């Protein structure tokens, strides 16, 4: 991306793009490129315990569908670096559920999201972080809210705006505040069925 090009910050997935993305390894590659930055097929293969040929095939597939592009400022003729084109992806589940052609891909994508969130929380709990990080971290849930769909949308908007403020503070040049670490923030807000008392 040149200085004259606008930043491509967000991609809203449609049925075609979701079907192109909905493979566990491709989803992991995208997550890694967005979170860790540009990488080569060999680096990604090492992270995921896959062979380089398999990762290279998935990288080409992602590039053909506009998810990633070659980072031309890095690498050599023999070593290609890849970076994510968009900073975030939006998954409009209510729209995609209306399209029968999207159902299987949507199930794969959402299933992987839930597994990935569980893996990240489990990895956090397995590590020793020290009192400072332990005291600053949060694992909470609230099961006593009663909301209408409109109020749930309001809550979603407010949470996304709040997290977005902190995300906007991340410097583009990568010069992070001393002592800072990457932080995962996961938000789930969904209705649950009322218990049936017999």
C-alpha positions as CSV (number, residue, x, y, z in Angstrom):
1,X,0.0,0.0,0.0
2,X,1.4,3.4,-0.9
3,X,0.9,6.6,1.0
4,X,-1.7,7.7,-1.6
5,X,-3.9,4.5,-1.2
6,X,-6.6,4.6,1.5
7,X,-6.3,2.0,4.2
8,X,-8.6,-1.0,3.5
9,X,-9.8,-1.4,7.1
10,X,-12.9,-3.6,6.9
11,X,-14.3,-6.4,4.7
12,X,-17.9,-7.5,5.0
13,X,-18.1,-11.2,4.0
14,X,-20.7,-12.3,1.5
15,X,-21.6,-15.8,0.5
16,X,-18.8,-16.0,-2.2
17,X,-16.0,-14.6,0.1
18,X,-17.2,-16.7,3.1
19,X,-17.1,-19.9,1.0
20,X,-13.5,-18.9,-0.1
21,X,-12.4,-18.4,3.5
22,X,-14.3,-21.2,5.3
23,X,-11.5,-23.7,5.8
24,X,-9.9,-24.1,9.2
25,X,-6.3,-23.5,8.0
26,X,-7.3,-20.5,5.9
27,X,-9.1,-19.0,8.9
28,X,-6.0,-19.5,11.1
29,X,-3.8,-18.0,8.4
30,X,-5.9,-14.9,8.2
31,X,-6.1,-14.6,12.0
32,X,-2.3,-14.9,12.2
33,X,-1.6,-12.4,9.5
34,X,-3.9,-9.8,11.1
35,X,-2.6,-10.4,14.6
36,X,1.1,-11.0,14.0
37,X,1.7,-9.2,10.8
38,X,3.2,-10.3,7.5
39,X,4.7,-13.7,7.2
40,X,6.1,-16.3,4.7
41,X,4.6,-19.7,4.0
42,X,7.5,-21.3,5.9
43,X,6.8,-19.2,9.0
44,X,3.1,-20.0,8.9
45,X,3.8,-23.7,8.3
46,X,6.0,-23.7,11.5
47,X,3.3,-21.9,13.5
48,X,0.6,-24.4,12.5
49,X,2.6,-27.6,12.2
50,X,1.7,-27.9,8.5
51,X,4.0,-28.5,5.5
52,X,5.0,-25.5,3.4
53,X,3.3,-26.8,0.2
54,X,-0.1,-27.0,1.9
55,X,0.3,-23.5,3.4
56,X,1.4,-22.1,0.1
57,X,-1.6,-23.5,-1.7
58,X,-4.0,-21.9,0.8
59,X,-2.1,-18.6,0.6
60,X,-2.6,-18.5,-3.2
61,X,-6.3,-19.3,-2.7
62,X,-6.6,-16.4,-0.2
63,X,-4.7,-14.1,-2.5
64,X,-6.9,-15.0,-5.5
65,X,-10.0,-14.1,-3.4
66,X,-8.6,-10.7,-2.3
67,X,-8.0,-11.6,1.4
68,X,-4.2,-11.2,1.3
69,X,-1.6,-9.7,-0.9
70,X,2.2,-9.9,-1.3
71,X,4.1,-7.6,0.9
72,X,6.4,-6.3,-1.8
73,X,8.6,-4.3,0.6
74,X,9.9,-7.6,2.0
75,X,11.4,-10.9,0.9
76,X,13.3,-12.0,-2.2
77,X,12.4,-13.8,-5.4
78,X,12.6,-17.1,-3.5
79,X,10.8,-15.9,-0.3
80,X,7.4,-14.3,-0.6
81,X,5.9,-12.4,2.4
82,X,2.1,-12.1,2.7
83,X,0.0,-9.6,4.5
84,X,-3.8,-9.2,5.2
85,X,-5.5,-6.7,2.9
86,X,-8.2,-5.8,5.5
87,X,-7.7,-5.0,9.2
88,X,-11.0,-6.7,10.2
89,X,-13.7,-8.8,8.7
90,X,-17.5,-8.4,9.4
91,X,-19.7,-11.5,9.3
92,X,-23.3,-10.5,8.8
93,X,-24.7,-13.8,10.1
94,X,-28.4,-12.9,9.9
95,X,-28.1,-12.1,6.2
96,X,-25.9,-15.1,5.4
97,X,-28.3,-17.5,7.1
98,X,-31.0,-16.5,4.5
99,X,-28.8,-17.9,1.7
100,X,-28.8,-21.8,1.6
101,X,-25.5,-21.6,-0.3
102,X,-23.8,-20.0,2.7
103,X,-25.0,-22.5,5.4
104,X,-22.1,-25.0,5.4
105,X,-19.5,-22.3,5.2
106,X,-21.1,-20.3,8.0
107,X,-21.1,-23.4,10.2
108,X,-17.4,-24.0,9.5
109,X,-16.5,-20.3,10.2
110,X,-18.5,-19.9,13.3
111,X,-17.4,-23.3,14.7
112,X,-13.8,-22.3,14.2
113,X,-14.4,-19.0,15.9
114,X,-15.7,-20.7,19.0
115,X,-12.9,-23.2,19.1
116,X,-10.3,-20.5,18.6
117,X,-11.8,-18.4,21.5
118,X,-11.7,-21.5,23.7
119,X,-8.1,-22.2,22.7
120,X,-7.0,-18.7,23.5
121,X,-8.7,-18.6,27.0
122,X,-7.3,-22.1,27.8
123,X,-3.8,-21.0,26.8
124,X,-4.1,-17.9,29.0
125,X,-5.2,-19.9,32.0
126,X,-2.3,-22.4,31.5
127,X,0.4,-19.7,31.7
128,X,1.9,-17.9,34.7
129,X,1.3,-14.2,34.2
130,X,2.2,-12.6,37.5
131,X,0.1,-10.6,39.8
132,X,0.1,-7.4,37.6
133,X,-1.3,-9.1,34.5
134,X,-3.6,-11.5,36.5
135,X,-5.2,-8.5,38.3
136,X,-5.7,-6.6,35.0
137,X,-7.2,-9.6,33.1
138,X,-10.9,-10.3,33.0
139,X,-13.0,-13.5,32.5
140,X,-16.6,-12.7,33.3
141,X,-20.1,-13.4,32.2
142,X,-23.5,-11.9,33.0
143,X,-26.5,-14.2,32.7
144,X,-29.1,-11.9,34.4
145,X,-29.6,-9.3,31.7
146,X,-33.0,-9.2,30.1
147,X,-33.0,-7.3,26.8
148,X,-35.1,-6.8,23.7
149,X,-33.3,-7.3,20.3
150,X,-33.0,-3.5,20.0
151,X,-31.4,-3.2,23.4
152,X,-29.1,-6.1,22.6
153,X,-28.0,-4.2,19.4
154,X,-27.4,-1.1,21.6
155,X,-25.2,-3.1,23.9
156,X,-23.3,-4.6,21.0
157,X,-22.7,-1.1,19.5
158,X,-21.5,0.3,22.9
159,X,-19.1,-2.6,23.4
160,X,-17.7,-2.3,19.9
161,X,-17.2,1.5,20.3
162,X,-15.4,1.0,23.6
163,X,-13.0,-1.6,22.3
164,X,-12.6,0.4,19.1
165,X,-11.3,3.4,21.1
166,X,-8.5,1.2,22.5
167,X,-7.8,-0.3,19.1
168,X,-7.4,3.1,17.6
169,X,-4.7,3.9,20.1
170,X,-2.4,1.3,18.6
171,X,0.3,3.1,16.7
172,X,0.6,2.4,13.0
173,X,4.4,2.4,13.2
174,X,4.4,-0.5,15.7
175,X,6.1,1.6,18.4
176,X,4.1,0.2,21.3
177,X,4.1,1.5,24.9
178,X,6.9,-0.2,26.9
179,X,5.5,-3.1,28.9
180,X,2.5,-3.6,26.6
181,X,1.6,-7.0,25.3
182,X,-0.9,-8.1,22.6
183,X,-4.3,-8.5,24.3
184,X,-7.3,-10.6,23.1
185,X,-10.7,-9.1,23.8
186,X,-13.6,-11.5,23.1
187,X,-17.2,-10.4,23.3
188,X,-20.2,-12.7,23.1
189,X,-23.7,-11.4,23.7
190,X,-26.6,-13.7,22.8
191,X,-30.0,-14.7,24.0
192,X,-30.7,-18.0,25.8
193,X,-34.0,-19.9,26.1
194,X,-36.1,-19.5,29.1
195,X,-36.1,-22.6,31.4
196,X,-39.3,-24.6,31.2
197,X,-40.7,-25.3,34.6
198,X,-42.9,-28.4,34.7
